[in-house]
Amino acid sequence: MKKHILVVDDEQSIREICKEFLEEEGYKVSLAVDGQDALDKMNYDDFDLFLVDMVMPRMDGLELMKRIKKKQPLAVIIISTGFSSIEGAVRAVHAGAFQYLSKPINAEELLEIVKKGFQYSEDLYGPLQKAFEPGPEAIQKGEPLMFHGFTPEEKVDFMALGRLRKYDVGEHIPVGNDKSDSIILVESGDISVWLSNTTVDYLRKGDTWSEESFILAGSAFTTLRAETAVRVRHFDRKRMLDFFAYKGEKLLKRFMINLVNCTFSKWRKSIQRIVMLKLVTGER
């Protein structure tokens, strides 16, 4: 998945040139006109790095940085500044910014600092995150765990039950409630999984979600959002029950065991990520 950068600057020309430089390097870039706009965007989107102007109306860069850190403690923040406010940018670095970038913006310098910012984040938090990743019994790549023990013919028949739907970037994907479907299978694209206001997982091609809603109808605890254009196959609970009534109790029992294993692995992974965040930030 592309790294997502939020550029916050009250000067349109600077926002646009930063966006152009960064997108040419393959990053996903969003823009905010000032600090309040940035905080509003954080309410419905997730960012990996922030490029923040030091001097802006309504809220300066130092105050915005503090508020970003309150919402997202592990955020990597780069402060951009003109010569007259370098002293303030240095204070921001002492307060937790990764580095500051002098204006006028130089493309090579911008890209180098952004690259170092992502490397810093990986070096600092990557090993800790890997220590909390599920072990080899976690969901296998290449084939959804819910198909474990199915014959090739049974997999083909089951896939035919699903209805293929397309979603654009930012759209919510309905799962696991009485008005939609039970289980989804991602056929292409990237999806973020949200628990309240926290991203707890990402789904990619071949991943499944909402298995617990087949076991307990209507038990949806998370919301899903398309991060790219996605294609999703939805499996209706009633159609699946009819399928297993025809195929037999033995396959149904196998399927139920698979779903329990799916649910356990995914929720363990999500809980471990939340614990990791608490350990890093020192929150209780």
C-alpha positions as CSV (number, residue, x, y, z in Angstrom):
1,M,0.0,0.0,0.0
2,K,1.2,3.5,-0.8
3,K,2.5,5.7,2.0
4,H,0.0,8.5,2.7
5,I,1.3,12.0,3.3
6,L,-0.7,15.1,4.4
7,V,0.8,18.4,3.2
8,V,-0.4,21.3,5.4
9,D,0.3,24.8,4.1
10,D,-1.7,28.0,3.6
11,E,0.0,28.8,0.3
12,Q,-1.6,27.0,-2.6
13,S,1.5,27.0,-4.8
14,I,3.6,25.3,-2.1
15,R,0.9,22.7,-1.5
16,E,0.7,21.9,-5.2
17,I,4.4,21.7,-5.9
18,C,4.9,19.4,-2.8
19,K,2.1,17.2,-4.1
20,E,3.6,17.0,-7.5
21,F,7.1,16.1,-6.2
22,L,5.8,13.5,-3.8
23,E,3.3,11.8,-6.2
24,E,6.0,11.4,-8.8
25,E,7.9,9.3,-6.2
26,G,4.8,7.1,-5.8
27,Y,3.4,8.5,-2.5
28,K,-0.3,9.1,-1.9
29,V,-0.7,12.8,-1.1
30,S,-3.6,14.8,0.5
31,L,-3.7,18.6,1.1
32,A,-4.9,20.8,3.9
33,V,-5.1,24.6,3.8
34,D,-4.4,25.1,7.5
35,G,-4.1,23.4,10.9
36,Q,-7.9,23.1,11.5
37,D,-8.4,21.6,8.0
38,A,-5.6,19.1,8.8
39,L,-7.3,18.0,12.0
40,D,-10.6,17.7,10.2
41,K,-9.1,15.4,7.6
42,M,-7.6,13.2,10.3
43,N,-11.1,12.4,11.5
44,Y,-11.8,10.4,8.4
45,D,-8.4,9.5,6.9
46,D,-5.2,7.9,8.1
47,F,-1.7,9.4,7.3
48,D,1.8,8.0,7.6
49,L,3.7,11.3,7.5
50,F,2.8,15.0,7.9
51,L,4.5,18.0,6.1
52,V,3.5,21.0,8.2
53,D,4.1,24.7,7.5
54,M,5.4,26.6,10.6
55,V,3.5,29.8,10.1
56,M,-0.2,29.6,9.2
57,P,-3.5,31.4,10.2
58,R,-5.8,30.0,12.9
59,M,-3.2,27.6,14.2
60,D,0.6,27.6,13.8
61,G,2.7,24.6,13.0
62,L,3.9,24.0,16.5
63,E,0.3,23.8,17.9
64,L,-0.8,21.6,15.1
65,M,2.1,19.3,15.7
66,K,1.1,18.9,19.3
67,R,-2.5,18.1,18.4
68,I,-1.4,15.6,15.7
69,K,0.7,13.8,18.3
70,K,-2.2,13.7,20.7
71,K,-4.3,12.0,18.0
72,Q,-1.6,9.9,16.5
73,P,1.4,9.5,18.9
74,L,3.6,7.7,16.4
75,A,3.2,10.3,13.6
76,V,6.2,11.4,11.7
77,I,6.1,15.2,11.3
78,I,8.3,17.4,9.1
79,I,8.1,21.1,9.7
80,S,8.6,23.5,6.7
81,T,9.7,27.0,7.4
82,G,11.0,30.2,5.9
83,F,14.3,31.7,7.1
84,S,12.6,34.1,9.5
85,S,11.0,31.2,11.5
86,I,13.8,28.7,11.7
87,E,14.2,29.3,15.4
88,G,10.5,28.2,15.8
89,A,11.1,25.1,13.6
90,V,14.1,24.1,15.9
91,R,11.7,24.3,18.9
92,A,9.3,22.1,17.0
93,V,12.1,19.5,16.5
94,H,12.9,19.6,20.2
95,A,9.1,19.1,20.9
96,G,8.9,16.0,18.7
97,A,9.0,16.9,15.0
98,F,11.3,14.6,13.0
99,Q,13.1,17.4,11.1
100,Y,12.5,20.8,9.5
101,L,12.7,21.7,5.8
102,S,13.7,25.2,4.7
103,K,11.7,27.2,2.1
104,P,11.8,27.6,-0.8
105,I,11.1,23.9,-1.2
106,N,13.8,22.0,-3.0
107,A,12.6,18.7,-4.6
108,E,15.7,16.7,-3.8
109,E,15.8,17.9,-0.2
110,L,12.1,17.3,0.3
111,L,12.2,13.7,-1.1
112,E,15.4,12.9,0.9
113,I,13.9,14.1,4.2
114,V,10.6,12.2,3.6
115,K,12.5,9.1,2.8
116,K,14.5,9.4,6.0
117,G,11.3,10.1,7.9
118,F,9.7,6.8,6.8
119,Q,13.0,4.9,7.5
120,Y,13.1,6.4,10.9
121,S,9.6,5.2,11.6
122,E,10.4,1.7,10.4
123,D,13.7,1.5,12.4
124,L,12.1,2.7,15.6
125,Y,8.7,0.9,15.5
126,G,9.1,-1.9,12.9
127,P,11.0,-4.4,15.1
128,L,8.5,-3.9,18.0
129,Q,5.5,-4.3,15.6
130,K,7.1,-7.5,14.2
131,A,7.5,-8.9,17.7
132,F,3.7,-8.6,18.1
133,E,2.7,-10.1,14.7
134,P,0.9,-13.5,14.8
135,G,2.9,-16.6,14.4
136,P,2.9,-19.2,11.6
137,E,-0.5,-20.4,12.5
138,A,-2.0,-17.1,11.3
139,I,-4.0,-16.7,8.1
140,Q,-2.2,-18.3,5.2
141,K,-1.4,-16.2,2.1
142,G,-2.4,-17.5,-1.3
143,E,-5.8,-19.0,-0.2
144,P,-8.3,-17.8,2.4
145,L,-8.3,-19.8,5.6
146,M,-12.0,-20.3,5.4
147,F,-11.5,-22.7,2.4
148,H,-9.2,-25.0,4.3
149,G,-10.2,-28.6,3.7
150,F,-12.5,-27.8,0.7
151,T,-12.0,-29.7,-2.5
152,P,-11.3,-27.6,-5.7
153,E,-14.9,-28.2,-6.8
154,E,-16.4,-27.1,-3.5
155,K,-14.3,-23.9,-3.6
156,V,-15.6,-23.1,-7.1
157,D,-19.2,-23.8,-6.1
158,F,-18.8,-21.6,-3.0
159,M,-17.3,-18.7,-4.9
160,A,-20.3,-18.8,-7.3
161,L,-22.5,-17.8,-4.3
162,G,-20.8,-14.4,-3.9
163,R,-21.9,-11.2,-5.6
164,L,-19.1,-9.0,-7.0
165,R,-19.3,-5.3,-6.2
166,K,-17.0,-2.4,-6.9
167,Y,-16.2,0.5,-4.5
168,D,-14.4,3.8,-5.1
169,V,-11.8,5.4,-2.8
170,G,-13.4,6.5,0.5
171,E,-16.6,4.5,0.2
172,H,-17.7,2.4,3.2
173,I,-18.2,-1.3,2.5
174,P,-21.2,-2.9,4.3
175,V,-20.5,-6.2,6.2
176,G,-22.1,-8.3,8.8
177,N,-25.4,-6.7,9.5
178,D,-29.0,-7.5,8.8
179,K,-29.2,-5.1,5.9
180,S,-26.2,-6.4,4.0
181,D,-24.1,-9.5,3.7
182,S,-22.1,-11.7,6.0
183,I,-18.6,-12.4,4.8
184,I,-16.6,-10.6,2.2
185,L,-13.6,-11.7,0.1
186,V,-11.3,-9.0,-1.4
187,E,-10.6,-9.6,-5.1
188,S,-8.5,-6.5,-5.7
189,G,-7.6,-3.2,-4.0
190,D,-6.8,-2.1,-0.4
191,I,-9.3,-1.7,2.4
192,S,-8.8,-0.3,5.9
193,V,-10.5,-1.8,9.0
194,W,-11.7,0.6,11.7
195,L,-12.7,0.0,15.3
196,S,-14.2,3.3,16.5
197,N,-11.6,5.9,15.3
198,T,-8.7,3.5,15.2
199,T,-7.3,1.6,12.2
200,V,-6.8,-1.9,13.3
201,D,-6.0,-3.8,10.1
202,Y,-5.7,-3.6,6.3
203,L,-7.2,-6.0,3.8
204,R,-5.7,-6.8,0.4
205,K,-6.3,-9.3,-2.4
206,G,-7.4,-12.7,-1.1
207,D,-8.2,-11.5,2.5
208,T,-11.6,-12.1,4.0
209,W,-13.5,-10.3,6.8
210,S,-16.6,-10.5,9.0
211,E,-16.5,-14.3,9.5
212,E,-17.9,-13.9,13.0
213,S,-21.2,-12.6,11.5
214,F,-21.9,-16.0,9.9
215,I,-21.6,-17.6,13.4
216,L,-23.6,-14.8,15.1
217,A,-25.9,-13.0,12.7
218,G,-25.6,-9.2,12.9
219,S,-22.4,-9.2,15.0
220,A,-20.5,-6.5,13.1
221,F,-17.9,-4.7,15.4
222,T,-15.9,-2.9,12.7
223,T,-16.3,-0.7,9.7
224,L,-14.5,-1.0,6.4
225,R,-13.4,1.8,4.0
226,A,-11.9,1.5,0.5
227,E,-8.4,3.0,0.4
228,T,-8.2,2.4,-3.4
229,A,-10.7,1.3,-6.0
230,V,-11.6,-2.2,-4.8
231,R,-13.6,-5.2,-6.0
232,V,-15.2,-7.2,-3.2
233,R,-17.2,-10.5,-3.3
234,H,-20.1,-10.5,-0.8
235,F,-21.4,-13.7,0.5
236,D,-25.0,-13.7,1.9
237,R,-25.5,-15.7,5.1
238,K,-28.8,-17.3,3.9
239,R,-27.3,-18.4,0.6
240,M,-24.3,-20.0,2.4
241,L,-26.6,-21.9,4.8
242,D,-28.6,-23.2,1.8
243,F,-25.3,-24.2,0.2
244,F,-24.2,-26.2,3.2
245,A,-27.6,-27.8,3.6
246,Y,-27.1,-29.2,0.2
247,K,-23.4,-30.1,0.6
248,G,-23.8,-31.8,4.0
249,E,-23.1,-31.3,7.7
250,K,-19.5,-32.4,7.4
251,L,-18.5,-29.5,5.2
252,L,-20.5,-27.1,7.3
253,K,-18.6,-28.2,10.5
254,R,-15.3,-27.8,8.6
255,F,-16.4,-24.3,7.5
256,M,-17.4,-23.3,11.1
257,I,-14.0,-24.4,12.5
258,N,-12.3,-22.4,9.7
259,L,-14.3,-19.3,10.6
260,V,-13.5,-19.6,14.3
261,N,-9.8,-19.8,13.4
262,C,-10.0,-16.8,11.1
263,T,-11.7,-14.7,13.7
264,F,-9.3,-15.7,16.5
265,S,-6.2,-14.9,14.4
266,K,-7.5,-11.5,13.2
267,W,-8.7,-10.2,16.5
268,R,-5.5,-11.4,18.2
269,K,-3.5,-9.4,15.6
270,S,-5.6,-6.3,16.1
271,I,-5.4,-6.5,19.9
272,Q,-1.6,-6.9,19.7
273,R,-1.3,-3.8,17.6
274,I,-3.3,-1.8,20.1
275,V,-1.1,-3.1,23.0
276,M,2.0,-2.2,21.0
277,L,0.7,1.3,20.6
278,K,0.1,1.6,24.3
279,L,3.6,0.3,25.2
280,V,5.3,2.8,22.8
281,T,3.3,5.8,24.0
282,G,3.2,4.9,27.7
283,E,-0.6,5.3,27.8
284,R,-2.6,3.3,30.3
